[in-house]
Amino acid sequence: MDVLLTYLPQNHASSELGAVIFWGQNQTLDPNNMTMLNRTFQDEPLIMDFNGDLIPDVFGITNESSQPQILLGGNLSWHPALPTKSKMRIPHSHAFIDLTEDFTADGDGRMDHLLPGCEDQNCQRSAIYLAGSGTKQWVPVLQDFSNKGTIWGFVPLVQEQRAAQIPIPITLHIGDYNMDGYPDALAILKNTSGSNQQAFLLENVPCNNASCEGAHRMLKVYWELAGLSQIRDAVVAAFFDIYEDGILDIVVLSKGYMNNDFAIHALKNNFEADAYFVKVIVLSGLCSNDCPRKITPFGVNQPGPYIMYTTVDANGYLKNGSAGQLSQSAHLALQLPYNVLGLGRSANFLDHLYVGIPRPSGEKSPRKQEWTAIIPNSQLIVIPYPHDVPRSWSAKLYLTPSNIVLLTAVALVGVCALILAVIGVLHWQEKKADDREKRQEAHRFHFDAM
């Protein structure tokens, strides 16, 4: 795996970003084996698979053209990516994602677009809007940012910061915190009447007011989440599966006592409900050299694949869910290299799970494959090799037992121990009765013998 690093020029004479690629060597990363890109970027670039060869490419606006350019991975050649006369906004919110069957906020299996923003220059009034798939109407899903008389809002983007600081635009980090099948979000909010800013969990709940009826769902701010409300001057918050148990924990970056110092906080998810999940990672299916015979190449995690599933929930209704893998990479996106899809309290098998990867331009048939009867609380590693033969793709399934499995095992052992104890007591009583009967028989006087 390689590493792309963007940086500001040392003298800060320009706000454009330079980039350097450190090339990985199987299990190691050699800091001396690197390539400095001969162009600078006006904004942070996007990592995507532009030509569908499963090799990451770099997309962005460079200093040599006002139109977006693409740096193809492998041969590192520059090409125009999007012929447009419109100037790209800086900072630019870009994503590499399937717009027809991808991330969904309302559980209908189709993509929805979340838009956080400020309704005034100083972010005194903030809001989050949602546009459903195939609609042009923006529905507010969060407008109430008040708590105990205090008004909170998003941190406004200030371009005129010190040269050593990079401005961070308004960002939502998405993850299913309570595994109910509806994605939640993490956001950094600022006290509009003060200077403190904190990370807050935005829970995805059913709509309970008229303004969000068109979306059927809304976001609710968790004002008093244990541990999270104690972190002051938070800068970025993201989800991360620290214990590799399928439950998303929270990682927060905050400022230290000095503005140039930062601290990283990790908060364990103590969600107790026995909900289910499936964890999916799609690899590139590439070898560093020619693939040996009869060996399936794994490769590394890949930007662009999409995952979608259909199942039946605990109430017997059909449920769909989907997500995109590594769709964003700029402005501290901090997306996980895998997708954790919450299933709620439904312990049913996933009826269908679909995985698709980008395909080259001109190829009409989609590259996707279906797997059936996927066990909940499992991790699925998909290896799309060969890329153009989906029926030959392989998947490795790893199981993660939930608490109910351990409780069932303890209950089974307890019942067996109780049965053995009852059998032992009855056997001891029967043996004692037999001994008493033998003693009585030995002391009995036989009149027939006289």
Secondary structure as UniProt FT lines:
FT   STRAND          3..7
FT   TURN            10..11
FT   STRAND          17..25
FT   TURN            26..27
FT   STRAND          28..36
FT   STRAND          46..48
FT   STRAND          57..60
FT   TURN            63..64
FT   STRAND          69..72
FT   TURN            73..76
FT   STRAND          77..80
FT   STRAND          113..118
FT   TURN            121..122
FT   STRAND          126..131
FT   TURN            133..134
FT   STRAND          139..142
FT   STRAND          146..147
FT   TURN            148..149
FT   STRAND          150..154
FT   TURN            163..164
FT   STRAND          173..175
FT   STRAND          184..191
FT   TURN            192..193
FT   STRAND          197..206
FT   HELIX           210..212
FT   TURN            213..215
FT   STRAND          217..222
FT   TURN            223..224
FT   TURN            226..227
FT   HELIX           228..230
FT   STRAND          234..240
FT   TURN            242..243
FT   STRAND          249..255
FT   TURN            259..260
FT   STRAND          262..267
FT   STRAND          276..283
FT   TURN            293..294
FT   STRAND          306..312
FT   TURN            314..315
FT   STRAND          318..324
FT   STRAND          339..344
FT   STRAND          350..357
FT   TURN            361..362
FT   STRAND          367..374
FT   STRAND          378..383
FT   TURN            387..388
FT   HELIX           390..392
FT   STRAND          394..399
FT   HELIX           403..442
FT   HELIX           447..449
//
